[in-house]
Amino acid sequence: MSAATTVLVVDDDYRVAKIHAAYVERTPGFTVCGQAHSAAQALDLVAELRPDLVLMDVYLPDGDGLGVIRKLLEAAESAESAESAGPGPHPDFVVITAARDVNTVRTAMQLGAVHYLVKPFGYPAMAEKLTSYLDLRRRMRTLDDADADADQADVDELFGLLRGQPALPALPAKGHSAPTLELVRSAVRAAGADVSASEVAERVGISRPTAQRYLSYLTRHGVVRLQLRYGATGRPEHRYSALG
């Protein structure tokens, strides 16, 4: 399995940063490499830790998150222009903020933020954004490995991945949890290959029967695909992979 995507969490509120870091750690395929609570600290930690992704708050005590993004982009562009060893490519960014004004949203888009999450939000919203980002990285890596130019269908697919996943089907009231359902789906999508109920259970931290129940539910609603793999004993193993 490929290495986990490293994430730097930036938020001026220590409590909120801790919550968001916990959300990241719950999502298969991601790990938190650090937390920053100011613009200066964010710049220092990006240079030190080289995260793949930064969850960037806008309102910081010594500046704003969009300004931090702009500085990192300018530094990366300068390093590329100078053809120096430099700090390397800049990370990707998800803007996380209470700011709802159109100007802030527009600026975030112009700076290339891959997602914009409006506070407050729960874990499912975070997991959906992270999973769509992971899908995008995986698909881009596949295209890079193929060493071929992207055609229009490839480009459409890449932009479509950032739009995220379709809404999950409504759960029956008894015996099911929406956050657990999201975790199970995220685990299947992050695997990059077909997985068993036991593997999903281990990654999510639930029992195998519970994982099997949720996987069966997702299969019935066309979210994951069930495949049978026959071993030496002749008894088929149930394997699951993501659809869409």
N, C-alpha and C positions, 0 to 999 in steps of 0.2 A: 504494500500500500504506500502511496506517495506521502511525503511529509505533510504535516498539518499546516494550514495557512496561518501565519502569525499575525496577530492583531494588536495594535496599540489603541487603548481606550483613552480618549481625552475628554475630560469634563471637569468644570471648576468645583462641582459638588462631589466630595469624596464618597458620600453615600450612594449617589446616583452612579458614579463611576464603578463602584463595587457591584451594583446590581447589573449594569450592562456587561461587566466582565464575567459575571456568573452566567448571563445569557449566552455569551460567546462560548464559554467552556461547555455548556450543555449541548451545543450544536456540533454534531459530528463533522470532522474535517477541519476544525478550528482550534486554536489555542491562543491565550492571551500572553503576550511577551512583556507587557508593561502598562502602567497607567500614568497619565500626566494630568496636571490640574491647572496649568497656565500655558500661555503661548510660548514663553521661553523654554519651559520644560518640555513641551511637545517638540519643539525644534531640536533640542538636545537629544531627546530619546529617539527620534526618527534617525538622526545621524548615528547614534550609538547602536541601536537595535536593528535597524533596517527592516521594519515590519513590511509584510505584504499589503496590509490593509490598515487604515486608520479610521476609527470611529470618532469624528471630529465635532465637538460642541462649537457653537458659534460664539456664545457669550463667555469670555474668559476675563480674568481680573486684570490682565496686562495687555489686552488686545482682543482680537476676534479670530475665530477659527478659520474664516475665509481668508483672512490676511496671512495666516500660517500656511494655508494651502498655496496661496499665491507665491510666497517666498520659496517654498519647496520646489514649485514648478520652475521658478526663475533660476534657482540654483542648479537644477538638473539641466536646464537649457544651456546655462553658461558652461557647465562642465562638458556638455556634448559639443558645444561650439569650439571650446578650447582643445578638444580631443585629448583630454587629460584622463588620468586614472579616476579622478573625481569620486564623489560619493555614490555613483551608480544611479540606476533608474529610481524615480520617485515612487512612493507607494500609491495605491489606489485609495480613494476616500469615500466614506459614507458620512454625509452630514447629518448630525443628530441634534435637534434644537427645538426650542419652543417658538422660534421665529416663524411666522406664517405669512409675512408680507411678500408680495410678488417679487420685489426687487432682490430680496435675499435668495429666494428660490431661483430667480434668473441668474444671479451671480454664481450660485453653486453649480448650476448647469453649465455656464460658460467656463468654469474652472475644471469641468470634467468629472464632477462627483458622480459615482455610479448609482447612488441612491440618496434619498432625502427622507429621513424619518422625523415626524413631528411628535414632540413630547406632549403628554405622556403616552406610552405605548406598552404593551405587554410582550411576553416572550414570543408568541406566535408571529407577531409582526417582524421582530428581529430575525427569527429563524428563517422566515420566508425570504427576506432580503439577503441574508448570508448565503442561503442555499442557492439562490439564483446567481449570486456572484461566483460561487464555487463552480456551478455548471458552466458559467462563462469562461472561467480560467481553464477548466478542463478541456472545453471545446477548442479554445485558442491554442492550447498546448498541442492538441491533436493536429491542428492545421499546421503549426510550426514544425512538428515532427515529420509531416508529410512533405515539407519543403516545396509547397505549391502555392500559387496565388489563389486568393479567395475569389470565388465567383459570386454573382449576385445572390444566389440561394444561400451561400455561406454567410454573406454579410447580413442578409435578412434574419438568418438563424441567430447570429451573434447578438444583434440588437433585440431580437425577440426574447432571448434568454434574460436580459435585464428587466424585462417587463414582469418577470417572476412567474410563479406557478398559479394555475387556476385555483379557485377556492375549493377547500376540501368539502366533501359531502357532509350534510348535517348528521350529527351523531344521534343515535338513540339515547334517550334520557338516562337509562339505567346501565351501569356497568362500564361506561366508557368515559374517557377524559380527552377533551380537545387538545390540551398541551401534549399529552402522551401520544396522541394520534399524529401530531405534527412532528414529534421527535422520531417516531417510527418511519414516517415518510422521509424525513431528512436523512435518517441513517441509510435508507435504501438508495436515495439519490446520491449521497456522498460516497457510497462504496465504490462506484465506478465499474462495478461488475455485479453479477447476480450473487445474492447472499441468502443464507438460510435463516430460519426463525431463531435458531440458537445464536447465530452471529449478530443479528439485530438486537436480541435480548441483551447480549453482553455489552454492546456499544451504547445502548440506551440506559441500561441499568434496571431492567425489569425481568420478570420470569419468562421462560420460554413459552409457556401456555398463553401468557398475556400478549407477548409479541405475536404469537400465532393468531390470536383472536383479532388483533388490529390489522395484521397483514391480510387475513381473510376478508376483512371489511374493505380494505383498500383495493383488493383484487376484485371484489364484487362491483365496486363503483368505478372500475377502469382507471385507477390511479397507479397501480403497479401490475406487473405481469407475472403470472405463475408459470414456471417451467418445471418439468419433471426430469431429474437426472438419475439414470439407472446405474447402480454400482455392481460390484461383483456378486452381491447377494441377490440381486434381482429386484430388491425392494426400492422403489423410486424415492429419491430425496426431493422435497419441495424447495425450489430456489425462486427468489423474487428479484425483479429488476424494475427500475423506474420506467414509466411511460410518459412521453411528452417532455 
